[in-house]
Each structure stands twice: as C-alpha cells, then as structure tokens.
Amino acid sequence: MVKAIAWSLCAYLVLKLIQYFLVARPGYGTDEPGFREKLLRGEPILLIVACAISVPSALWSTWYFQRGYERAFARSVDCYGRLGALVNLTSVETRFDALLVHRTTRLAKWSASGAAQSLKLTPAFVAKTLADKRSFYTARFSGLSRRGDREKIADEATAIERCIYEWFVVF
C-alpha cells in the first residue's frame, strides 16, 4: 500500500509539472489561488487521474514481482535437488561435466537464497527445503537406478540437462 501511495504522489507531481509548464497561462504561478479557483483548474481531477494511473500499476507490480520470486525459488530448489542427487542416477552420471554440475548446483543454491530473501523466508526454512528436495531426488534416482527403467532415467537426464542449460543461458 505504501508503494501505491508513493507512486500516486510521483504521478501527481509529474502531472502537476506538466500542467504548470505546458498548460499554465501567464500569471499562473504568481498568486495563490483560492479553493474555488483550484476546483476550476482541476486539482481534484488531477489527483484522481494520478491515482487512477499509479495505484493499479503499483498493485500489479507488487503481485508480479512476488510471483516471480516464488517461481524463481521453486525452480532453484528443484534444480538444486536434481543436481545434488545426480550421483545416484548411475547410468547417466558420466554424461555430465562434474565441474559444470557443481557450479550449477552452487548457482541454484545462491538463487534460492536470493529469492528467499526477497520473499522474507528464514534461512533455516530455505536450508530445510533444499535438503528435503535433495533427499527426495536422491531416493527417486536410487530407485530408478535399481529398477533400471531406461525411459524414466532418460527423462530425468533431460530434466537435469534443462536445469544446466537454463542456468547458463539465463546467467
């Protein structure tokens, strides 16, 4: 709400400056107008227009950034879990460059921490979420390797490649 008020005041000031420099008649700034003259000049209308412009955009941007941080956190945690558990996917582990996997894992952890700070999540919650996701994928990859399900292993390898590719194309 504070953001909406700040944006409203900024929009009001911009509209006021436009009115003062582009629309004003001679003598506009010399005398302080009375209440009736302000109403006739459109002061309340100017404030209403400023609010109509800025409040929806401020509220939308707040929602939009919040949603973006949530998506970034979820994607980072998922990629961190997949990459951290890659050693348990034995049949495709050697397909990936170990240094690239390590760097991508660190980058995913860093990104999750950054998104969590923006979402005001505690570091303990972030560490627990990362550990839970890693243990989930560890159990999943171990089970797939024991069963030898080539199709699902190939699907997981593709998802891991996508994680690595997304991180190094985005950054």
matplotlib code that plots the C-alpha trace (Angstrom):
import matplotlib.pyplot as plt

x = [0.0, 2.9, 4.2, 0.8, 0.8, 4.3, 3.6, 0.4, 2.4, 5.0, 2.4, 0.6, 3.9, 4.6, 1.1, 1.4, 4.7, 3.1, 0.2, 2.4, 4.9, 2.8, -0.8, -0.3, -1.4, 0.6, 0.4, -0.4, 2.4, 2.3, -0.8, -2.0, -5.4, -8.4, -10.3, -12.8, -10.0, -8.3, -11.5, -11.9, -8.3, -8.9, -6.8, -9.0, -9.3, -5.5, -5.2, -7.8, -6.1, -2.7, -4.3, -6.1, -2.8, -0.5, -2.4, -3.3, 0.3, 1.8, -0.5, 0.1, 3.9, 3.8, 1.9, 4.1, 7.4, 6.1, 5.0, 8.4, 10.3, 8.1, 8.7, 12.5, 12.6, 10.7, 12.8, 16.1, 15.1, 14.1, 17.3, 19.4, 17.7, 18.1, 21.8, 22.7, 21.3, 22.8, 25.4, 22.5, 21.5, 24.4, 23.7, 23.8, 26.1, 29.1, 27.2, 27.6, 30.7, 31.3, 32.6, 29.6, 27.2, 29.0, 28.8, 25.2, 24.4, 26.1, 24.3, 20.9, 21.5, 22.6, 19.5, 17.2, 18.7, 18.3, 14.7, 14.0, 15.4, 13.0, 10.2, 11.3, 11.8, 14.1, 17.5, 16.5, 13.4, 15.5, 18.1, 15.4, 13.6, 16.9, 17.8, 14.2, 14.3, 17.7, 16.7, 13.5, 15.5, 18.2, 15.5, 13.9, 17.1, 18.3, 15.0, 15.2, 18.8, 17.9, 15.0, 16.9, 14.0, 15.8, 12.9, 12.4, 16.1, 16.4, 13.5, 15.4, 18.6, 16.7, 15.4, 18.9, 20.2, 17.4, 18.4, 22.1, 21.1, 18.7, 21.2, 23.9, 21.7, 20.0, 23.1]
y = [0.0, 2.3, 1.7, 2.7, 5.9, 6.7, 6.0, 8.2, 11.1, 10.7, 10.6, 13.6, 15.6, 14.7, 15.7, 18.9, 19.8, 19.1, 21.3, 24.0, 24.2, 23.2, 24.2, 27.2, 30.7, 33.8, 34.7, 31.1, 30.8, 34.3, 34.3, 31.6, 30.6, 30.2, 26.9, 27.8, 28.5, 25.3, 23.4, 25.2, 24.4, 20.7, 20.0, 17.2, 15.8, 15.8, 13.9, 11.4, 10.8, 10.3, 7.7, 6.0, 5.7, 4.7, 2.6, -0.3, -0.4, -0.3, -3.1, -5.2, -4.8, -5.9, -9.1, -9.6, -9.4, -11.6, -14.3, -14.0, -14.6, -17.6, -19.1, -18.5, -20.1, -23.2, -23.6, -23.1, -25.6, -28.2, -27.8, -27.9, -31.2, -32.8, -31.7, -32.6, -36.1, -36.8, -39.2, -41.6, -41.7, -44.0, -44.8, -41.2, -39.6, -39.7, -37.8, -34.6, -32.5, -32.6, -29.0, -27.7, -29.7, -28.4, -24.7, -25.1, -26.6, -23.6, -21.2, -22.8, -22.6, -19.0, -18.2, -19.9, -17.9, -14.6, -15.4, -16.4, -13.1, -11.3, -13.5, -12.9, -16.6, -17.7, -19.3, -22.3, -22.8, -22.5, -25.0, -27.4, -27.0, -27.6, -30.6, -32.1, -31.7, -33.2, -36.2, -36.6, -36.8, -39.0, -41.6, -41.2, -41.6, -44.5, -46.3, -45.6, -46.9, -50.1, -50.8, -49.9, -48.1, -46.6, -44.4, -42.6, -42.3, -40.6, -38.3, -37.3, -36.8, -34.5, -32.5, -32.2, -31.0, -28.4, -27.2, -26.8, -25.2, -22.7, -21.6, -20.9, -19.2, -17.0, -16.0]
z = [0.0, 0.7, -2.8, -4.3, -2.3, -3.3, -7.0, -6.7, -5.4, -8.0, -10.8, -9.2, -9.2, -12.9, -13.9, -11.9, -13.5, -17.0, -16.0, -14.7, -17.6, -20.6, -19.8, -17.5, -18.5, -17.7, -14.1, -13.1, -10.5, -9.1, -7.0, -4.7, -6.0, -3.7, -3.2, -6.0, -8.5, -7.6, -8.2, -11.6, -12.5, -12.0, -8.9, -7.6, -11.1, -11.4, -8.2, -9.2, -12.6, -10.8, -8.5, -11.4, -13.3, -10.4, -7.9, -10.3, -11.7, -8.2, -7.0, -10.2, -9.9, -6.3, -7.2, -10.3, -8.5, -5.7, -8.1, -9.9, -6.7, -5.9, -9.3, -9.0, -5.6, -6.7, -9.9, -7.9, -5.3, -7.9, -9.9, -6.7, -5.7, -9.1, -9.5, -5.9, -6.3, -9.8, -8.3, -7.5, -11.2, -12.0, -15.7, -16.8, -14.2, -16.5, -19.3, -17.4, -16.7, -13.0, -12.8, -14.6, -12.4, -9.3, -10.5, -11.4, -8.1, -6.3, -8.6, -7.9, -4.1, -4.4, -6.4, -4.0, -1.1, -3.0, -3.9, -0.3, 1.0, -1.3, 0.0, 3.6, 4.3, 7.1, 6.2, 8.3, 6.1, 2.9, 4.2, 5.1, 1.8, -0.1, 1.9, 1.6, -2.2, -2.5, -0.4, -2.4, -5.7, -4.1, -3.2, -6.6, -8.6, -6.4, -7.1, -10.8, -11.0, -9.1, -11.3, -14.5, -16.1, -19.1, -20.2, -16.9, -16.4, -19.8, -18.8, -15.6, -17.5, -19.9, -16.9, -15.5, -18.8, -18.9, -15.4, -16.5, -19.8, -18.2, -15.6, -18.0, -20.6, -18.1, -16.3]

ax = plt.figure().add_subplot(projection="3d")
ax.plot(x, y, z, "-o")
ax.set_aspect("equal")
plt.show()
